């Protein structure tokens, strides 16, 4: 089994990064091949909205990290995306990736209705917010991030689950409960 982890946090030692590292270790311990990518280091040109990728099944822009990461998504059996909350949404670096690889995530029928290209694969969204619980959910902070990423992955055919953690400004530590939750989520994702 192959697992791709995309870390959309700019903080290499932040809350998202620590959780994803726990998940990586758990998956590797179970014998899974794990690939880790950091969206903050991607070199990706913005989408120009030409829509040619929909018919050509390839982006007209010169090759960059978008195609490389799409290849990894296509090779992997499961994906974990870790994202901090930026104004109730994902960071722009992650959105930029999704905009550029839409043609490899979904097709569309003659009525322009999306047709998923990754049906049967699983995905896990890991999201944190400095807004304390339950306000991180009630105010649409982590819930907004999960909704946006789930829209992309769900349309691509992934079966999506999520972990949301609020209050990381006041409580930045990873608790034993957090560790168990991360480990359990990975075992469920990889079918162990």
N, C-alpha and C positions, 0 to 999 in steps of 0.2 A: 504494500500500500504506500501511496505517496501523499504527503500533506504539504500544502503551501500555507505559510503564515505571512500575511501582509501587515506590517506595523506602520500605521499612519501617524504615529506620534513623533514629534520632533525631539522628544526627550529620551535619550538612550537608556537612562536609568530611572525613568518615570514609572508611574503606576501601571500604565498599559504595557510598557516594556517588561516590567517584572512579571506581570501575569502571563504574557506571551512566552517568556523564558520558562516559566513553570510548565506551561502547556507543551512547549517544545521538548523539554526533558521527559515529560510523561509519555509523549508519543514515541520518542526515540527509545525509551526504556521498553516499550511494547514492540520494538522492532520496525517501526514505521520510518520511512525515508522522509526527512523534513527539509524543506527549502524555506528560508526566511528572506523576505524582501522589506526594505524600508522606503516608504513612499517619499519621504523627505529627500532622499538621495536620487530619485528618479530624474532622468533627463528626458522630458517629454514635451514636445511642442503642443500648444493648444489646438483643439479641434477647430477646423475652419467652416464646419457646417455644410460642406458640399453635398453630403449624403451619398457620394459615389461608393462608399464602403458597403452600403446596403446591397448594391447589385454586383459589385466587383469582389466582395468578400475579402477585401484588403483595403488598408488605408492608403490614400494617395500621397500622404506626407512621407518624407524619407524615414527609413527605419530608425527607431529609437527604443527606449526602454519599454514603451507601451507594447510593442510586438513581442518582446522578450518575455514580459510578464504574462501576456496572453498565452504564449506557448506553455508556460508553467501551469497556468490555470487549466489548459486543455489536457496536460499530462497528468495532473493530480486527481486523486479520488475525492479529496475533501479540501476545504479552504477555511482558514481562520483569519478574520480581519479584526484587528484591534484598532480602535479609534477613540481619541479624546473627543470631547464635545466642544465645538466651535459655534457659538450662537445657535444651539439646538440642531447642529448639523455636523457632517463630516468635514475634515480639513480639505482645503482646495486641492492639495496634491493627490488625494485619493479620488476626488471627483474628476479631476483632469484625466486620471488613468481610465476611469469608467467611461468617460466621454469618448476617448480614443479607441476603446476596444469593443464598443457596442456590437460591431459586426461579428465578433467572435463569441459573444455571449448569447445573442439571439438572432433569429432570422425573422422574417415576416411573411405572412401569406398574401394572396392577391388583394385582400381587403386591408392590408397594412396592420393586421393583428399579429402581435408578437408570437413567435414560435421558439420555445426554449431549446438551446443547444447543449445544455448540461443536465438534462433530466436524469434523476437518480443519484446525483452527487449531493453531498451534505456540506453545509457551511455553518460556521459559528461566528457570531458577532460579539466582540468583547468591547464594552464601552464604559468609560468613566466620565464623571463630571465633578467639578468642585461644588456644585449646588448640592446641599444635603438631601438625603432621603427623607421623606417621599417626594419632596419638591422637585428633585431631578426628573421624576416621572410626571408628576402633576403639572409642572410648568413646561413640559415638552422638551426638556434638555436631552437626557440620554434617550428618551423615547423618540425624539426627533431624529437622532443619529441612526438608531436602529431602524426606524421607518424608512429613511432614505436609502440605507445600504440594503435593507431587505427588499426594497422595490427593485433594485438592480439585480440582486442575486436571485430573488424569486422569479423575476421575469426570465432570467437565464435558465431556470429549472431547478435550482438548488433547493433542497429542503433546509430551511434556515431556523436555527435556534439562537438565543442570545443570553448574555450575562450583562446586567447593568449594575453599576456601582456608583452611588452618589456620595457626596461628602468627602471627597479625596483631599480637599484643601485643608480641612480641619483634621482629618485622619488619613494621612498619606501611607501609613504602614499597611503591609499585606498581613492579614490575620490568618490564624490557623483555619478559620472558617472559609476565608477566601481561597486558601491553598486547596482545601478539600473540594470546593466548588469548581475550581479550575481543573483539577485532576479528574473529577467525575465527568465534567463536560467533555473533556478530551476522550476519555474512555468511551463515552456514548457516541461521540463523533466517529471514532475509528472502529466502533463495533466490538469493543472488548469489555 
